[in-house]
């Protein structure tokens, strides 16, 4: 049984190695555009050749980016969320004694005073 498990392990390692070799040898169809050197024609061709799911994904990311820049905060956060957030912050300030909960605390470490011990 141990020998068969070793054979299975060797076989899986061999298959993984072959898979990585074929992935490295596969031609890639990636084009990188630059802001200064690219033309509008290549951008149109890239969007025309793009997978519809990729296009939807990129469009949703762009839409989210414009919404987040417009609101300067959370996107599509309703009044209920804002109310719940304010309640939670008030509760935490009551529990932990107030202070600014939105900033990282500052720590001050002082050097301890050590007494010299003489050896006899």
C-alpha positions in Angstrom: 0.0 0.0 0.0 2.8 2.4 0.8 4.4 1.7 -2.6 1.2 2.5 -4.4 0.9 5.8 -2.4 4.4 6.7 -3.4 3.6 6.0 -7.1 0.5 8.2 -6.9 2.5 11.0 -5.3 5.2 10.7 -8.0 2.5 10.7 -10.7 0.8 13.8 -9.4 4.2 15.6 -9.1 4.9 14.6 -12.7 1.5 15.8 -14.0 1.9 19.1 -12.1 5.3 19.7 -13.6 4.0 18.9 -17.1 1.1 21.3 -16.5 3.4 24.2 -15.5 5.7 23.5 -18.5 2.7 23.7 -20.9 1.5 26.9 -19.2 4.9 28.5 -19.5 5.2 27.5 -23.2 1.7 28.6 -24.1 1.6 31.8 -26.2 0.0 34.7 -24.4 -2.2 37.2 -26.2 -1.8 40.2 -23.8 -1.4 43.7 -25.1 -0.3 46.5 -22.9 -1.3 50.0 -23.8 0.3 53.2 -22.7 -1.3 56.6 -22.3 1.1 58.5 -24.5 1.8 55.9 -27.2 -1.5 54.2 -27.7 -4.0 55.1 -30.3 -7.8 55.1 -30.1 -8.0 52.5 -32.7 -6.2 49.9 -30.5 -8.5 50.7 -27.6 -11.6 50.1 -29.7 -10.2 46.8 -31.0 -9.5 45.7 -27.4 -13.0 46.4 -26.2 -14.5 44.8 -29.3 -12.4 41.6 -28.7 -13.1 41.6 -25.0 -15.2 38.9 -23.5 -18.7 40.2 -22.6 -18.3 39.2 -19.0 -15.0 41.1 -18.8 -16.6 44.1 -20.3 -19.5 44.0 -17.7 -16.9 43.6 -14.9 -14.8 46.6 -16.1 -17.9 48.7 -16.6 -19.1 48.0 -13.1 -15.6 48.8 -11.7 -15.6 52.1 -13.6 -19.2 52.9 -12.4 -18.2 52.2 -8.8 -15.1 54.4 -9.1 -17.2 57.4 -10.3 -19.7 56.8 -7.5 -17.1 56.6 -4.8 -15.4 59.8 -6.1 -18.7 61.6 -6.1 -19.8 60.6 -2.6 -16.3 60.8 -1.0 -17.2 57.8 1.2 -19.2 54.6 1.1 -21.1 53.9 -2.1 -24.8 53.2 -1.8 -24.8 53.5 2.0 -28.3 54.4 3.0 -29.6 56.2 6.0 -30.1 52.9 7.8 -26.4 52.1 7.5 -25.4 55.6 8.6 -27.7 55.4 11.6 -26.3 51.9 12.6 -22.7 53.1 12.2 -23.4 56.1 14.4 -25.0 53.9 17.1 -22.1 51.5 17.1 -19.5 54.3 17.4 -21.5 55.8 20.3 -21.6 52.4 22.0 -17.9 51.8 21.6 -17.1 55.3 22.9 -19.3 54.5 26.0 -17.5 51.2 26.5 -13.9 52.4 26.0 -14.2 55.9 27.4 -14.5 58.0 24.3 -11.7 59.3 22.1 -11.3 59.3 18.4 -12.1 55.8 17.1 -11.3 56.6 13.5 -7.5 57.2 14.0 -4.8 54.8 15.0 -3.7 55.2 18.6 -0.2 56.5 19.4 1.9 54.6 21.9 4.7 56.0 24.1 7.2 53.6 25.4 9.6 54.9 28.0 13.0 53.3 28.7 13.0 51.5 32.1 15.6 52.4 34.7 17.8 49.5 35.4 19.9 49.2 38.5 23.4 47.9 38.1 24.2 44.7 40.0 27.7 44.2 41.1 29.0 40.7 41.1 31.1 39.5 44.1 
